[in-house]
Amino acid sequence: MTREGRTRLGSHLRETLSRITEDAARLLGVEGAGLRLVEGDDLVRVAAYGPEGGVMARERLRLGESLSGRVAASGQPLIVADPEDEPSGDLVYRTTARVHGFRSWLGVPLSDHGRVIGVLVMQSRSERRFGSADVRLLEAFAGQAALAIENARLFEHEHARRRQLEAVRDVTAQLSSTTDLATLLELISRLVSELLGVGSVAVCLWDEAGATLAPRAWHGFGDWLGDLRIGLGEGVAGTIAQRRAGLVVNDYRGLPYAQPMILARHGTRAVMGEPLLYEGELRGVIMASIQDEERTFGEEDRQLLALFAAQAVIAIEHAGLHDARARALAEAQAARRRADFLAKASAALATSLEYEATLQEVARLAVPTMGDWCTVYMRKQDGAVQRVAVAYADTAKAPLAEALRRYPPTPVSPRSSIAEVILTGRTVLNLEIPDRYVVAIAQDAEHLEIMRRLDFRSSMTVALGARGTVFGAVAFFSCDPARRYDGGDVAVAEDLARRAGQAIDNARLYRDAQQAIRARDEFLSVVAHELRTPITSLLGFAQLACRQLDGTDPPNPLVAERTLGAIDRQSARLAALVTRLLDVSRLDTGRLVLERQPLDLVALVRGVVDGARVRTRRHNLVLEAPDRLVATVDAVRIEQVLTNLVENAIKYSPDGGPIDVSVRKAPPGGAEVAVQDGGVGIPPERRARVFDRYYRAHGDEQASGMGLGLYISRKIVQRHGGELRAEFPEDGGTRFIVTLGADGGEPATDGSPR
């Protein structure tokens, strides 16, 4: 490190220069002598003999300035017999000579292989004037002196080099104390600060992907430095990286390409840096800076930093390799743990085909391997999101888990990760969960307090699905501040969710298959029962007719009439049963053809009501309808629907009572037919499946049937572009509403001309 205006001289060189000056003075028998050396465009005083301040009063001169400057510039000796006759008009020299009694002045250049390296000056107080003999004597001495000076300089250089090597050796020995890259970089920044005696050091590493230098360790800077990214050619560091060469800047604030952030936040006055090169490849840059206005960097400082940088980059490379090996080993171990975990998960998920048990097993498997908390959510048929399973590592949080049940995720909430995952099927990763996010998703103050007490720090939410359908989500949470979910965690979570989704789908398929088998068995039982009754009746009456015909029983016209009537009725019943079965087949295969024609819907409904009135005496069927309402429908199929609804109203009102049938025009341009009874109604737990195929809401409790009527009716109405729905009045009974003319059906009209 140098101070501006002062030349760095080792003790050996300074002693040599002083001895040369004194010996020259004695050789010529003068009272004053001085020695200046060339430093750039300056001549710097390095030694003086005689009265203090009397010889070479100024420490630094420009080449060509004053007497010494003229000798250095010309390379020729110069004699001044009297100060008053001094040709350059140098008042400083004249005044000093007069004060100290010097009369004559002699200066000769010091040359090394034709290059002027300095000036040797003699001053005398005696009356004797310097002559040519003095010049020759001093030139001869100057030749030997120049050789001695260069030898001393070489000695000083080698000595300084040795000191540098020793200093670098001492500090670089410490670089092998760690193989952790982050620790090593911190150590490098501290060692450079000690080696150069500076207060501010930064170690930047080259980011190949981003093509920038990124500060990774620093000393004497604030944390703001970590946000700085430096491209090639930007600032001093970027210039060093681009040139692959060291750089010294002693006027940083005057530098056109100085970093604005450093100018604003750090009082850098001088800066120096060296590239970190490993086998010619850029690894980074070491930067050192000072804020002291009186201090600057010199060439020796740069050389010292270069020596250290050469050793530091080797240590960085080794640490990087060690880090890479450690990461590879950790990744391999993590991959093995993930594989073991997923294998165990697959085995555990395969142990049960129960839907609910599978969901709970998913949550149980995730804790604590995948986090401290796991929740499984499923989307219900109505679109609502329901929590179906939860697991947690800390049993003390059980009350919080129960309290959280009151706050299911809102399926349309823009802030809900659960809703987003279920909607899009894409994973949501929250590396950190700041309090502002918790505040944003809280549904009320109590919900906010629960989530704050849970203290989740990181989360990831993955989709549950199978065969291209998302039906739920799994949320994993970490409460450990040191654990932040990353891409590896997401991969495992998605794999677990995929396997769980398949297991859940299998459980669902198994449940549906079991329900289908039960429905099939129940249907076959019902069909057998429904067919057995008319067949038994047919068989009985057929046998009775045979006995009439073969003479076993005496002929009786009344018996024959009753027998044939019963056979006709039971045959019609069998035909109706078979027709319903055929309708189901046609609906399932899309072969049910509708023959739509404009007709008076009121007349069609009135005919169905009148027919029902004939078949029952205990029920009061009331029709409320306009005089006429035209709709374009398949008359046979709509009559089939209405007949089924009215017959059901009669069937499930065993105690009789009113049955209200209404027809009205429904917007926009549709028609609505409602059938309401005050009968036994449908139990709440069975209402959701009332339109399912083969489902009988009352089983064998109230009346017989195959569970096909409402299923077929709804399908027929839907084929008309309408809808069939059920309502359940609070005072009992059931109300079925048929809406026609909507969603593709022909609009109904009142028949008036247009």
Number of C-alpha atoms within 10 A of each C-alpha: 15 15 13 11 10 12 13 14 14 16 11 13 22 18 13 18 25 16 16 24 24 20 16 23 23 12 13 17 13 20 19 26 29 28 27 27 23 20 15 9 12 17 24 23 22 22 23 25 24 16 11 11 12 23 25 26 15 12 13 20 20 18 20 17 17 18 25 27 23 20 26 30 16 13 19 13 22 19 21 18 19 15 21 16 11 18 10 12 13 14 13 13 21 17 14 17 24 14 10 16 16 22 20 23 24 24 27 26 30 30 20 16 8 8 11 19 20 27 28 30 27 26 28 23 16 13 11 10 16 19 11 10 9 16 18 13 13 25 19 12 18 23 16 15 24 23 15 16 23 14 14 20 18 13 15 18 16 12 14 15 15 12 13 20 15 12 16 21 14 12 20 20 11 13 21 13 12 14 18 15 19 15 14 21 25 16 20 28 22 20 20 26 20 13 17 17 12 18 17 21 27 29 23 26 21 22 16 10 6 11 12 20 24 22 21 19 24 25 20 17 16 10 10 10 17 15 10 15 17 23 18 17 14 18 18 25 29 21 20 25 27 15 13 18 15 22 18 22 18 19 13 23 18 10 12 8 14 15 17 11 11 16 13 9 12 16 15 20 20 20 23 25 27 26 30 31 20 16 9 8 10 18 20 29 28 29 25 28 27 24 17 13 14 11 15 22 21 16 12 16 18 20 15 20 25 20 18 25 24 16 18 24 22 16 22 24 16 16 22 16 14 15 16 12 12 13 12 12 12 12 13 12 12 14 14 12 13 21 13 12 18 18 13 13 19 15 11 14 24 17 12 16 18 15 17 14 15 24 24 17 19 27 23 20 19 26 20 16 13 20 23 18 26 26 23 24 24 22 18 11 8 6 12 14 22 18 19 16 20 24 24 20 17 11 10 9 15 14 10 16 19 11 13 15 13 10 15 14 21 18 18 14 12 11 14 14 25 30 22 21 21 26 15 10 21 15 21 17 20 16 15 16 16 12 14 8 11 17 16 11 18 18 14 10 9 13 18 17 15 17 18 14 10 16 17 21 20 23 24 25 28 29 30 27 22 18 8 7 12 19 22 26 27 30 25 26 26 26 17 13 11 9 13 19 21 14 9 13 18 20 14 17 24 20 15 25 23 17 21 24 26 18 25 28 20 19 21 16 14 15 15 12 12 12 12 14 12 12 17 13 12 18 21 14 13 19 18 12 15 17 16 13 14 19 17 12 17 21 13 15 21 16 13 17 20 13 14 17 13 10 9 10 12 10 14 9 10 8 14 16 12 13 19 16 13 18 21 13 14 20 16 13 17 18 12 12 18 13 12 15 15 13 18 18 13 13 15 11 9 10 10 16 12 14 11 16 13 15 19 20 29 21 15 15 21 17 14 17 21 12 12 17 15 8 11 12 11 14 19 14 22 14 18 14 18 13 11 17 21 21 26 20 25 18 19 12 19 20 17 16 22 22 20 17 23 22 17 18 28 25 16 20 22 14 12 18 16 17 22 19 24 18 23 18 21 16 12 10 16 22 24 20 22 22 23 23 26 21 21 17 21 17 11 8 8 12 14 11 13 18 22 16 17 22 21 24 20 18 14 10 8 13 12 15 19 22 23 20 24 23 18 23 23 19 21 24 21 19 18 24 16 22 20 22 14 17 14 16 13 7 8 13 19 22 21 21 19 23 23 29 26 20 14 12 21 21 20 26 21 15 13 8 5 3
